[in-house]
């Protein structure tokens, strides 16, 4: 089958979407499919600072086409970049026709893919990602209608979990029966416990590890505030915050204002993805105080690496973690509860060992990319002979008040 995969972000940008795309592309090529990836990327200094930027690197067995998000970078003009994506997909189709178009993210890539699908007569699949449910469509009428139309007219919709289906349907009025649940997954060959590891093992003091987008919506500022409460309580710890994002500087300023020395709360910045498995070996407990996810790749990576996890009862997380069974969970934004959970997991080795062992076993059993890749390819096979929905309307009103036009990097 000839597949066009349309990505919102790929490496060198570090995000869950990049990891998802990398693993899916590997599975598709391994199954013998002919794959082209069209990937957006930030090429400006600001976008590179926030995400990591630049054209996508070569991918073995995949034709890779990078499209700089010039409209977004210059003025938040998503529509300009959508037109570029559509023209690029159409040009590649003319060279050798695609069987299926698969978009990662409902907007803007999914909307562009449905336009191309309708124009070319090729069926489409759209993976709904975190921002589609949490933010896109709550920003303005333009993007609300765009998401509603993608959700109503895509040939197939993939989504990470039931809690996320509920959020998307509640906010955008979609039919839950239209979604196929395909959970996140992790490469358990790359992410695994250190040699000689035993559940509950930890340094002295216990090392708390945050890795991912440094964004207040991921709870990174709550994490630092909770560390301040731990210090007042006299609970020993060290903490590492790994990654880049829109709130690196506010997070560093908060840590400085709270008087943390560099050896107690350490920021390690951008990391090449090949180095990420080694980063997990720097921590004992993974902390993700996120407000919402589509499905958390970093939590799965931490589970596979043998870390006990502290996170939140939030959309996307509640599909893979269960409080007191394979992790500790608190309400998003509840800093005192987060501090208490961290105190427990630092001071109670049997608890830490039980949670880490349970998480590792479940990760290896349920969240393998081989199983998830097969699910996605089954969806491709199911839609291969379908026709694009002719009722899809590509015309949208222009709402200049959209908050993401001023800060498109947050979408």
N, C-alpha and C positions, 0 to 999 in steps of 0.2 A: 504494500500500500504506500502511496506517496502522500506524505503528511507535511503541512505547513504549520509550524508551531510559532505563535506570535507572543513574544514575551514582553512584559512591562519593564523588567530589569533582569539583567544577567551579569555575571562577573565581568569586570572587576568589582561591580557593586556587590556588597555583602548584605544579603537579606535572605529571609526564608524563601522568597520567590526564586532567587538565584539557585539555591540548593535544590528546590523542587524541580526546576527546569533541568539542572545538570543530571540529576538521577533519572528523570523521565527520558531525557534524550539518550542516555546510556542504555536504558531498557529497550527503547524503540529500535535503536541501531542493532543491538544484540539479537532482536527478534527478526531482523532482516528487512525492516522498513526503510524506505527512501525518505530522508527527513531534511527539510529546510527550516532553519530558525530565523525569523525576523525579530530582532530585539531592539527596543528603544534603549537609549543610554543618555546620561548627562555628560556633556562635554565641557561645561563651564566650570570655573574655579569654585564657585559656591556649591554647585551640585556635587562636584567631586569631593569636596570637604565633608559634605553631609552623608553621602552614600558610598563614596568610591566611584569613580567615573572613568569614561573612556570607552572606546569601541570594544565589543565583546571579543574574547580570544577565540582562536580556532577550537572546534570540538571534533574529536575523531569521528569520521563517518558522517558528519553533518555539514551541509552548506549553511554558512553563517553570514547573515546580512545585518549590519548595525545601522540604526537610524538615530541620528542625534535629535534630541527633543528640542529643536530650535524654537518652536512656538512657545512651549512651556518656559524655556529659559529666558526668552526675551520679554514675554508679556502675559504668561499664563494662557496662551492661545492653544488650548487642547485641540480645537477643531483643525487648525493648520497641520498638526502632527497626525491627526486621524486621516486626513486626506493623503499625506505622504505614505502612511502605512497601507492604505487601500491601493494606491498606485503601485507600490512595490509588490504587494501580493499578486496583483493582476499581471504585472510584467513577468514575474516568475512563473505564473500559471501559463502564460502564453508560450514560454520556452518548453515547458513540460507540464501537462495538467496535473493538478492536485486531486486527490480523492477525498481528503478531509482537511478542513481548517480548524485548528485548535488554539483558542485564545486563553492566555493566562491573565486573569483579572477581567471583570465585567466592563470596566471603563478605565481608560479610553480604548484599550486593546480589543476588548470584546465587542464594543460598538463598531470599531473599524472592521473587525472580522465579519460581523453580520452584514455590513455594507458590501464588503468584497464577496461574501458568500452569495448574496442576492444577485450581485452583478455577474458572477461567474457561473452560477448554478451549481455550486459545490456545497455539500452539507457542512455544518459547523458544530463544534463542541466548545463550551466556555467553562473554564474553571473559575469559580467565584472565590476570591481571596479576601483576607481580613478587612481591608479598607472598603471593599464593596459593601459589606454589611455594617461597618461601624461609622463610616464617614461619607462615602460617595453617595450623593442623593440627599443627604441632610444639609448640603451646602447651598443648593440653589435649585430652581425649577428646571434648568437645563439638564443638570446631571440626575435629578430625580427621574425625569421622563426617560433619559437615556438608559438608566438602570432598569426601570420598569419594562421598557421595550426589549432589552436584552433578555431579561428573565422570562418574558412572555413568549418570545419568538425564537430563541436558540433551539436548534435541533436536540441538543442535550446539554444539561447543566450538571457540573461536578462540584461537590462541596465537601468540606472536611468532616462535619459532624452534625448531630441532631440539634445541639444548642445553637449552632450557627444558622441552621435552617430556620429555627424558630425566630431568631433575631431578624433575619432578612425578610421573612414573610410578615412579621409584625410591623416592620418599618415600611416595607415597600408593597405590601398587599399581594405577594406572590402566592402561587399554589404550591404547597409543600410536596405534592405528588410529582412535581416536575423535576425534582432534584434526585440525583444519584449520589449517595454518600460514598466517598472514596477518602479514607482517612489519610493523614500525613504518614510519612514513613521515614526511615533512617537507614543509612548504609551501615549495618552492624559489623561489616568487615573493617570499616575505617574507624568507627567509634566503638571502643571497647575499653574495659577497665585496664589499668596499668598491670604489667606483669607482676605476679605475686600478690595481687590485690585480694583483700578479704572484705566482705560487707562491713561497713561501719568504720573502716580504717580512716584515720585523719591525722593531720599534722597537729602540732602543739604550738600555737593555738590553732583551732579549726579554721580552715580557709573557706570563706564564703565567696562564691563566684557568680558574677553577672556577666552574661555574654549576649550580644545582640545589638539591636538598634538602640542607641543612647537617646531615649525619647521619654518625656514625662508621661506619655500615654502608655508606655511600657512599665511604668512604676519606678523608674530609676531614682527619681527624687525621693519617693517614699522609702526606698531602700536605704538611702543615705540618712534620712531622718530616723529610721528604725535603728540604724547603727549607733546613732547618738544616744538613743534610749538604752541600748545594750551597754554602752560605755558607762553611762550613769549607774547602771545596775552592777557594774563590775564584771560582766561576762567577757572573758577573753575571746578575741577573734582577730583575724586579718581578713581584708576584703579586696577583691580584684574586680574592676569594672572594665570589661573588654568590649571594644567596638567604637563606631562613630555614629553620628546622628545629629539631629537639630539641637539637642540639649546637652552636648558635651560641655560647653563653657558654663552654662548654668549649674550643671552637676559639679563641675570642678570648683566653682565659686561657692556652692553650698558646703561642700566638704571643707573648704578652707575656712569659711565663716564659722563652722562648727568646731574648728581647731584640730582636725585630723592630720597627723603627720603622714608623709608620703608612704611610709612603710606600713601604715595601718589601713589606709584606703588608697589603693593604687589604680591609676588609669593607664591602660596599656595601648589604647588607640586602635587603629586599623590593623587587621590581620589578614593576610592572604588565606584563602580557604584551605589550602594544603596544610597550613600551620594550625588550623583550628583543633583537630584531634589532640594535638600536643597541649593546647591551651587548657583543655578540660583536665589534664593531669595536674594543673596548677591549683585545682580546687578540690574540696571535699564535699561541699554542699552547694547545690545550684539554686539560685534565688531568682525568681521571675515574678515580681509583684504586678504583673500586667493588668490593664483594665479591660482588654479584649484581644482575642486572636481569631484568625480563621481556623488554624490548627498550628500548634507551636512546634516548629522544627527544632528549636533549641532545647526545649524540654525533652523531646525524644532523644536528641543527641546526648544530653546529660544522663538520662536513664540508661542509655546504651553504654555510657562511659563509667557506670557504676556509682554515680553520685546520688545521694538522697536529694529530694527536690522540695523546695518551699515555694508555693505559688498561690493563686487566688481562685475563688469560686467565680470565674469569669467565662464568658462565651469563648468557646474554642479550647480552653484548658479543661473544663469539666467533662469533655469527651475523652480525655486520656488519663486524667488524674482523679483519684478518689481519696478523700480526706482520711488519714490514718491508715490507709491500706497500701498505697504506693506513693504517698506524698503527704505533706501537710499543706492545708489550704486555709486562707483567710479571706475576708471580704476585700475587694479592691478598695484602696484608699484608707484602710484601717491600719494606720501606722502602729499604734500600741499592740494590736493583735499580731501584726507582722513581727514586731520585736519579741513578743512572747513566743511565737513559733520558732524564731531563730534561736532564742535562749534554750528552748527544749531540745532542739536538734543538735545544738552545740554540746549541751551538758549530758545528754542521754545517749550513750553509745548503743545500747540495745535497740532503742527506737531508730536511730540512724541506720543501724545494720539491717533491721527488718524492712524498713522502707526502701533502702537501696537494693536489697536482694529481690524484693517483690517487683520493683520497677524494672530491673534488668531482665528478669524472667519474662515479664509481660512484653517488654519491648522486642525481645528476640522472637517471641511466639507470634505476635500480632502485627508488628509494624515493619515488616520487611519490604524492601522496594520490589522484590520479585513478585510478591503477591499483589501489591498496589499497581505495578506496571501492567500485570495481566488484566486487572479490572479495567484500567483505562483503555487498553487495546480491545477489550470486549465491547466497550462503548463505541469505539471507532467502527468496529465490525457491524454493530447494530444500526448505525446511522449512515453507513457507506452509500446505500442506495436511496437515501431520503433526499427530498428536495428542500431547498431553503424556504422558509415561510414567506409567501408573497405579501402577507399583511404587515411585515416589518416596515416601519416608516423611518427613514433616515433623516427627515427634516426635524430640527429641534429649535425651540425659541432660544433667543440669546438672553441670558440673565447676567448682566454685568456685575451684580452684587455678589457673585460667588466668592466665598472666602478663599478658595483654593487658587483663584486667578492671581491673587496677591502672593500666596505662598504655595505654589504648585508642588513643591517637594514634600509637603505633608500629605498629599493624596496618595 
